[in-house]
Amino acid sequence: MEDLLRVGVISSAHGIKGEVNVFPTTDEPEMFAHWKTLRLVEKKQSRLIHVRGAKYFKNMVILSLEEIADRNQAELLRQAELYITRDQATPCGENENFITDLIGLRVVDENKEKTIAVYARVSSSENKSNLIAQKDRVVSYCMAKGYKISKVVMEVGSGLNDKRPKLENLLKDNSIDIIVVEHKDRFSRFGFNFIQTLLNINGRSIEVINQAEDDKEDIMSDLISIITSFCSKVYGLRRSKRRTGKIIEELSKKDSVEK
């Protein structure tokens, strides 16, 4: 039905010659006199009908249809809907749309104040003091920009973890227009652009304060998580911790030499 546009609903029979009263759902009811064919939809079934003529009375259109010969046939068409194809419709002007194309779209009030949420994250509970400081920096940024904060979310969990309940709930909350984070990786180590695209589709966004990489300690924590995960798969769970320890030891030695 996407290629069809509803133009009217048959409300009742008119007279004894098979004419029907139509309540127009189009802004151009005068076009009924010009349309030669209409698509009639009743009880989920569709068929093509031919217009013999159209008259007008108050806010109603009185249609004469070639396929309808008497009142009995017309009575059976109560509540049937009438459609035209897009080719039959008058083209839309600038900033105009067919109603059917607007159904299902998210409505955005440009005059409405944006709803802001702050999101802060650290990888481990040992960094809780950093979590609070991070949150305070983001809140200060929002206040400086004149944002009205409606929600502050702090979470402890790896940036590689895709099962962070607080972040999941924040993403599901359609009342939030903008999620503000200090660094991109505070939100997610991977897949950030995919998440941002999905939010943008729904008229929402992520605002990143600082595009630079975050602190090295947190990156190392996530790197250890990756190494542990892959070692578990390659060497088995029992040997993974030992193997991970050796890799971390080697990385630490290289880091010391570089310094």
C-alpha positions in Angstrom: 0.0 0.0 0.0 3.1 2.3 0.1 2.5 3.3 -3.5 -1.2 4.1 -3.0 -2.6 7.3 -1.4 -6.0 7.2 0.4 -8.3 9.9 -0.9 -11.7 9.0 0.6 -13.9 6.6 2.6 -17.4 5.5 1.4 -19.9 6.4 4.1 -23.2 5.4 2.6 -25.3 4.8 -0.5 -26.8 7.8 -2.3 -30.1 7.4 -4.1 -31.2 4.3 -6.0 -28.8 4.3 -9.0 -25.8 3.0 -7.2 -24.1 6.3 -6.3 -22.1 6.5 -3.1 -21.4 9.3 -0.6 -17.6 9.7 0.0 -15.9 11.5 2.8 -12.8 12.9 1.2 -9.5 12.5 3.0 -7.6 14.5 0.4 -7.0 18.3 0.4 -8.2 18.3 -3.2 -11.7 16.7 -3.3 -12.3 18.5 -6.7 -9.9 15.9 -8.2 -12.6 13.2 -8.0 -14.1 14.8 -11.1 -10.8 14.2 -12.9 -9.7 10.8 -11.7 -10.9 8.1 -14.2 -10.0 5.1 -12.0 -9.7 4.5 -8.2 -8.5 1.6 -6.2 -11.3 0.3 -3.9 -10.1 -1.5 -0.7 -12.7 -3.5 1.4 -12.1 -6.3 3.8 -8.4 -6.3 2.9 -9.2 -7.0 -0.7 -8.5 -4.5 -3.5 -10.0 -3.9 -7.0 -9.9 -1.3 -9.6 -13.1 0.7 -10.2 -14.0 3.3 -12.9 -15.4 6.7 -12.1 -18.4 7.7 -14.2 -18.9 11.1 -12.6 -18.6 13.2 -9.4 -20.9 15.7 -7.7 -20.4 17.7 -4.5 -22.7 18.4 -1.6 -21.4 20.3 1.5 -18.3 18.4 2.6 -19.1 15.2 0.8 -18.4 13.8 -2.7 -21.1 11.9 -4.5 -19.5 9.3 -6.8 -21.1 7.4 -9.7 -19.1 4.2 -10.4 -19.4 2.0 -13.5 -19.2 -1.2 -11.5 -22.0 -0.3 -9.1 -25.4 -0.4 -10.8 -27.9 -0.1 -7.9 -28.4 0.8 -4.2 -28.0 -2.7 -3.0 -24.5 -2.9 -4.4 -23.7 0.5 -3.1 -24.8 -0.4 0.4 -22.2 -3.2 0.5 -19.4 -0.6 0.1 -19.9 1.1 3.5 -16.5 2.0 5.1 -14.7 0.9 1.9 -11.6 3.0 1.3 -10.6 4.7 -2.0 -7.0 5.1 -3.1 -5.1 6.6 -6.0 -1.6 5.9 -7.3 1.2 8.4 -6.7 1.2 9.1 -10.4 -2.4 10.3 -10.2 -1.6 12.7 -7.3 -0.8 16.3 -7.6 3.0 16.6 -6.9 3.9 18.0 -3.4 5.3 21.5 -3.2 8.3 22.6 -1.2 8.2 21.4 2.4 5.0 19.4 1.7 4.6 15.6 2.2 1.9 13.0 1.7 0.5 12.0 5.1 1.3 8.3 4.4 5.0 9.2 4.2 4.9 10.8 7.6 3.4 7.9 9.5 6.0 6.2 11.7 8.5 9.1 11.6 9.9 10.4 14.9 8.5 13.9 15.7 11.2 16.4 16.8 10.2 19.7 18.3 13.0 22.1 17.3 11.9 24.5 20.0 12.1 21.8 22.7 15.1 22.0 25.0 17.4 19.1 24.5 17.5 16.4 27.1 21.1 15.7 28.2 22.6 12.7 29.9 26.2 12.5 31.3 28.0 9.1 31.0 31.3 8.3 32.8 33.1 5.0 32.9 36.3 3.4 34.3 37.4 -0.2 33.7 37.9 -1.3 37.4 36.7 -0.5 40.8 40.2 0.6 41.8 39.7 3.7 39.6 36.5 4.9 41.3 38.2 8.2 42.4 39.0 8.8 38.7 35.3 7.9 37.9 34.0 10.7 40.1 36.6 13.2 38.8 35.7 12.2 35.2 32.0 12.7 35.9 32.7 16.1 37.5 34.6 17.3 34.4 31.8 16.3 32.1 29.2 17.9 34.3 31.3 21.1 34.3 31.5 21.1 30.5 27.7 20.7 30.2 27.1 23.6 32.6 29.5 25.8 30.7 27.5 25.1 27.5 24.3 25.8 29.2 23.0 22.2 29.0 20.3 21.2 31.4 21.4 17.7 32.7 18.6 15.3 33.3 20.6 12.2 34.1 24.1 11.3 35.3 25.3 7.7 34.8 28.5 6.3 36.2 29.6 2.8 35.5 32.5 0.4 36.3 33.2 -2.0 33.4 35.6 -2.7 30.5 35.1 -0.6 27.4 35.1 -4.0 25.6 32.2 -5.3 27.6 29.0 -5.1 25.5 26.8 -6.0 28.5 27.0 -2.9 30.6 23.5 -2.6 32.1 23.7 1.1 32.8 24.8 2.0 29.3 22.1 -0.3 27.8 19.4 1.4 29.8 20.7 4.8 28.7 20.7 3.8 25.1 17.1 2.5 25.4 15.9 5.7 27.0 14.4 7.6 24.0 13.8 10.6 26.2 17.5 11.4 26.1 18.5 13.5 23.1 22.3 13.9 23.7 24.7 11.6 25.7 27.8 13.5 26.7 31.1 11.7 27.3 34.6 12.9 28.0 36.4 10.6 25.6 35.1 8.4 22.8 36.5 5.2 24.5 34.6 6.0 27.7 31.6 5.1 25.7 33.0 2.1 23.9 36.4 0.8 22.7 34.9 -0.6 19.5 31.8 0.0 17.4 31.4 3.7 18.5 30.5 4.9 15.0 27.9 2.2 14.6 26.2 3.1 17.9 26.3 6.8 16.9 24.8 6.1 13.5 21.9 4.2 15.1 21.3 7.0 17.6 21.4 9.6 14.8 18.7 7.8 12.9 16.4 8.3 15.9 17.3 12.0 16.2 19.7 11.4 19.1 23.5 11.8 19.4 26.7 11.3 21.4 28.8 14.4 22.1 32.5 13.7 22.8 34.3 16.5 24.7 37.9 15.4 23.9 38.7 13.4 20.8 42.2 12.5 22.1 42.9 9.0 23.5 42.3 8.4 27.2 44.8 7.5 29.8 47.3 4.6 29.3 46.4 2.7 32.4 42.9 2.2 31.3 44.0 1.1 27.8 46.3 -1.4 29.3 43.5 -2.8 31.4 41.4 -3.4 28.3 44.4 -4.8 26.4 44.8 -7.4 29.2 41.2 -8.3 28.9 41.7 -8.9 25.1 44.8 -11.0 25.7 43.1 -13.1 28.4 40.1 -13.8 26.2 42.2 -14.9 23.2 44.6 -17.0 25.3 41.6 -18.8 26.8 40.4 -19.8 23.3 43.9 -20.7 22.0 45.5 -22.4 25.0 42.6 -23.4 27.1 41.3 -21.8 30.3 43.7 -23.5 32.7 46.8 -22.2 30.9 45.4 -18.9 29.8 46.2 -17.0 33.1 49.8 -18.2 33.0 50.3 -17.4 29.4 48.6 -13.9 29.9 51.0 -13.2 32.8 54.0 -13.9 30.6 52.7 -11.6 27.8 52.0 -8.8 30.3 55.5 -9.3 31.8 57.0 -8.9 28.3 54.9 -5.8 27.6 56.0 -4.3 30.9 59.7 -4.9 30.1 59.3 -3.2 26.7 57.5 -0.3 28.3 60.3 0.1 30.8 63.0 0.1 28.1 61.1 2.7 26.1 60.9 5.0 29.1 
